[in-house]
Amino acid sequence: MDEKLGQELAHAQEIYKMVVEFFVNYSFQILGALLIFMIGLLVARKVSAVIFNLCQKKELDITLSRFIASASKIVVMVLVGIIALGKIGISITPFLAAVGALSLGAGLAVQGLLSNYGAGLNIIMTRPFVVGDTISVQGVSGQVKEVQLAFTVLTNEDGVQITIPNRHIVGEIIHNSFEYTLAELSIGIAYSEDPDQAIRLISNSLSDLEGVTDDKRPQVGIENFGDHGVNIGIRLWLPTQQYFGLLYEANQRIYAALKTNDVVIPFPQQEVRILNESIKTSGSGSGSPNS
């Protein structure tokens, strides 16, 4: 028992001696590496902030500005890490070789994730849309809230967030209506009414609708000729974040304008004619065999 205890004490003394020798020999190098790392971290943050502010002054897209700032911070931190490791005598060559080998295996395991990152980089660089645009892709639509390397976040008027992996966006057909969404409405008037008057009334009722701008005025005209009346078509650009509220208000204004000015809005009718002559002939023919 005493012999075993003595061996454990000897091992503990050896470990203690190794730790003391390590700190005696490398204490200044470790402190220097920590100091370099802390200064590098501060410098990386400062460089990132300066580059982000510079991009904003140049009026670059917010997503692209954040990406450039983050990339610059990562580059600075990698350089600082190489310097800090060299300070304590650690060579990064074997480390890079190990990272390369691990990257090959990890790349095969996370192909989907890497494809999302690649697609995200493509979106950030080519900018088919930016934050604030309204897009439709893969059967979903909404206003772009955030563009990350792995995914894009859309939102709508109800506050619902839609997260789309970037690999499902790149290579697909994208409809970009920027910050607006097109509403296509239709209302019928009787053939006895003046369509020019109806078009004028509808245009005036929508002229001061919230969100309507001079460069996106409502388009109003004869859409087609229906069975029961003339159909007036309305194309209206509405801000995406107020779409349904303004759509309902536009319908209310159109209806009120036509009703106030006694413009008849027809309703579906079906005319049924009974041909008595044919019935009589048919009835007399069917009764002759019984007579």
Summary of the structure (lengths in Angstrom):
residues: 291
radius of gyration: 37.0
end to end distance: 132.2
largest distance: 134.9
contacts: 782
relative contact order: 0.07
helix: 58%
strand: 18%
